[in-house]
Amino acid sequence: MSPIKRITLLFISLLVFFTQPTVAQDFVWAPDFPEGSTLPVLDAPDQNGNVQNLNSLTGEKGLMLFFSRSFGWCPFCKAQLGDITAIQSQMEALGFNIASMTYDSIETLKLAEEDFDVGFTMLHDEAIKHVNALGIRNLDPEPDSFAYGIPQPGILLISPDGTILKKFAEESFRDRPDLTYVLEAAAEL
C-alpha cells in the first residue's frame, strides 16, 4: 500500500473515531425522570370528563401510560392507538392497566374512543401540566400553533406507588416503541 493511501486511511479512521461520539448521541426521553424515579403528577380528566389519578388507573402491577400528540389529527398517533388497543388484554393479563394522555379535548378523546373501540382510559392533559412536568414537550410548535403542547411520544410502565419501572420512546415522532418490547418488559416485572 502506498504511503498516500496509508495516510488517507489513517486520516479517515481518525476522523470517524473522533467524530462518532458527537454524531451518535442517545435520545433520552423524560431525562429528569429515569427508571426508578417517581412520577411527578397524574391527575387528569378522562374521555368522560371524570378526573382520574394513579390510584383509579392502576392495575395489580401498575399502569402503562402512553403519551401521544393527538388522536384528532396525527396519523402516527392513530396507528399507535389501534396497536395499543390490540394489546390491551395482554397487558391486563400481566397486571397492567392502560391509559393514554394527549392534549386533545375531552370531545376529541370521546370520538377517538368510539372510532377505535378503545377499552381503556384516555386522559386530557389540561394546560399540558403532565407533559411539562415530565419535560417531554415538543418544543418545535410555537405557542400560536394548533400543535403547541404536544409531547414527544413515549410509554411509561408505572408501579402502583408511582415508581417509573420502564420507559420507551423513539427520537422521531413518526416512530413509536415496539410493543413487543413493552410486553416483554411488563412480563418481567
C-alpha positions as CSV (number, residue, x, y, z in Angstrom):
1,M,0.0,0.0,0.0
2,S,1.3,3.4,-0.9
3,P,2.2,5.9,1.8
4,I,-0.5,8.3,0.5
5,K,-3.2,5.6,0.8
6,R,-2.0,4.7,4.3
7,I,-2.1,8.3,5.4
8,T,-5.6,8.7,3.8
9,L,-6.9,5.6,5.5
10,L,-5.4,6.7,8.8
11,F,-6.9,10.2,8.5
12,I,-10.4,8.7,7.6
13,S,-10.1,6.3,10.6
14,L,-9.2,9.0,13.0
15,L,-11.9,11.2,11.6
16,V,-14.5,8.5,12.1
17,F,-13.2,7.6,15.5
18,F,-13.2,11.2,16.9
19,T,-16.4,12.4,15.3
20,Q,-18.6,9.4,16.1
21,P,-19.4,10.3,19.7
22,T,-20.7,13.7,18.7
23,V,-22.8,12.2,15.8
24,A,-24.2,9.2,17.7
25,Q,-26.0,10.7,20.7
26,D,-28.5,8.7,22.5
27,F,-32.0,10.1,22.7
28,V,-33.3,10.3,26.3
29,W,-37.0,10.8,26.8
30,A,-38.1,12.4,30.0
31,P,-34.4,12.8,31.1
32,D,-35.2,14.2,34.6
33,F,-37.2,11.1,35.4
34,P,-35.1,7.9,34.9
35,E,-36.4,4.5,35.7
36,G,-36.7,4.1,39.5
37,S,-37.8,7.7,40.0
38,T,-41.3,8.8,41.0
39,L,-43.9,10.1,38.5
40,P,-44.2,13.8,39.3
41,V,-48.0,14.1,38.8
42,L,-51.0,12.1,37.5
43,D,-54.3,13.8,37.8
44,A,-56.4,14.5,34.7
45,P,-59.9,14.2,33.3
46,D,-60.8,11.3,31.1
47,Q,-62.8,11.0,27.9
48,N,-66.0,11.1,30.0
49,G,-64.9,14.2,32.0
50,N,-64.2,12.2,35.2
51,V,-60.9,13.1,37.0
52,Q,-58.6,10.1,37.2
53,N,-55.4,9.6,39.2
54,L,-52.8,6.9,39.7
55,N,-55.0,5.0,42.2
56,S,-58.0,5.0,39.9
57,L,-56.0,4.0,36.9
58,T,-53.5,1.4,38.1
59,G,-53.8,-2.4,37.8
60,E,-52.5,-5.0,40.1
61,K,-48.9,-4.4,38.9
62,G,-49.3,-0.9,37.6
63,L,-50.1,1.2,34.7
64,M,-48.9,1.5,31.1
65,L,-49.3,5.3,30.4
66,F,-48.6,6.4,26.9
67,F,-48.2,10.0,25.7
68,S,-49.3,10.8,22.1
69,R,-49.5,14.0,20.1
70,S,-53.2,13.9,19.1
71,F,-55.8,11.3,18.2
72,G,-57.7,14.0,16.2
73,W,-55.1,14.8,13.6
74,C,-51.9,12.8,14.0
75,P,-51.8,9.6,11.8
76,F,-48.9,8.1,13.7
77,C,-50.8,8.5,17.0
78,K,-54.0,7.0,15.5
79,A,-51.9,4.0,14.3
80,Q,-50.4,3.6,17.8
81,L,-53.8,3.9,19.4
82,G,-55.0,1.0,17.3
83,D,-51.9,-1.1,18.1
84,I,-52.2,-0.5,21.8
85,T,-55.9,-1.2,21.8
86,A,-54.9,-4.6,20.2
87,I,-52.6,-5.5,23.2
88,Q,-54.9,-4.3,26.0
89,S,-55.9,-7.8,27.0
90,Q,-52.3,-9.0,27.1
91,M,-51.3,-6.0,29.3
92,E,-54.2,-6.6,31.6
93,A,-53.3,-10.3,31.9
94,L,-49.8,-9.1,33.0
95,G,-51.4,-6.9,35.7
96,F,-51.1,-3.5,33.9
97,N,-54.0,-1.2,33.0
98,I,-53.5,1.1,30.1
99,A,-54.2,4.9,29.8
100,S,-53.3,7.4,27.1
101,M,-52.6,11.1,27.5
102,T,-52.8,13.8,24.9
103,Y,-53.7,17.5,24.8
104,D,-56.8,16.5,22.9
105,S,-60.1,17.9,24.2
106,I,-62.5,15.6,26.0
107,E,-64.7,15.6,23.0
108,T,-61.9,14.5,20.7
109,L,-61.0,11.8,23.1
110,K,-64.6,10.5,23.2
111,L,-64.7,10.4,19.3
112,A,-61.4,8.5,19.2
113,E,-62.7,6.1,21.9
114,E,-65.7,5.4,19.7
115,D,-63.8,5.3,16.3
116,F,-61.1,2.9,17.6
117,D,-63.3,0.9,20.0
118,V,-60.9,1.8,22.9
119,G,-61.5,0.0,26.1
120,F,-59.1,1.9,28.3
121,T,-58.9,5.4,29.9
122,M,-58.0,8.3,27.6
123,L,-56.7,11.4,29.5
124,H,-56.8,15.0,28.6
125,D,-53.6,16.8,29.7
126,E,-55.2,20.1,30.9
127,A,-52.8,23.1,30.3
128,I,-50.1,20.5,29.3
129,K,-49.4,20.0,33.0
130,H,-48.1,16.4,32.7
131,V,-46.1,17.0,29.5
132,N,-44.3,20.0,31.1
133,A,-43.8,18.2,34.4
134,L,-42.0,15.3,32.6
135,G,-40.1,17.6,30.3
136,I,-41.4,15.9,27.2
137,R,-43.0,18.8,25.4
138,N,-42.0,19.0,21.7
139,L,-40.5,22.5,21.5
140,D,-41.0,22.9,17.7
141,P,-44.6,24.2,17.6
142,E,-44.9,27.9,18.5
143,P,-47.4,29.0,21.2
144,D,-49.9,30.2,18.4
145,S,-49.7,26.8,16.6
146,F,-52.5,24.3,16.8
147,A,-49.9,21.7,17.8
148,Y,-48.5,23.7,20.7
149,G,-48.2,21.5,23.8
150,I,-47.8,18.2,22.1
151,P,-45.4,15.7,23.7
152,Q,-42.5,13.7,22.4
153,P,-44.4,10.4,22.3
154,G,-43.4,7.7,24.7
155,I,-44.6,5.0,27.1
156,L,-44.1,4.6,30.8
157,L,-44.7,1.5,32.9
158,I,-45.5,2.7,36.3
159,S,-45.9,0.8,39.6
160,P,-48.9,1.2,41.8
161,D,-46.9,3.5,44.1
162,G,-45.9,5.8,41.2
163,T,-42.4,4.4,40.5
164,I,-41.3,4.6,36.9
165,L,-40.4,1.0,36.1
166,K,-39.6,1.3,32.4
167,K,-39.5,4.0,29.7
168,F,-39.9,3.5,26.0
169,A,-39.6,6.2,23.3
170,E,-38.1,6.9,19.9
171,E,-36.5,10.1,18.8
172,S,-38.8,10.7,15.8
173,F,-42.5,11.2,16.4
174,R,-43.1,9.1,13.3
175,D,-41.7,6.0,15.1
176,R,-43.3,4.5,18.2
177,P,-41.8,2.0,20.6
178,D,-42.1,-1.6,19.6
179,L,-44.9,-3.1,21.7
180,T,-43.3,-6.5,21.8
181,Y,-40.6,-5.0,24.0
182,V,-43.2,-3.3,26.2
183,L,-45.0,-6.6,26.7
184,E,-41.7,-8.4,27.4
185,A,-40.7,-5.8,30.0
186,A,-44.1,-5.9,31.6
187,A,-43.9,-9.7,31.8
188,E,-40.6,-9.5,33.6
189,L,-41.8,-7.1,36.3
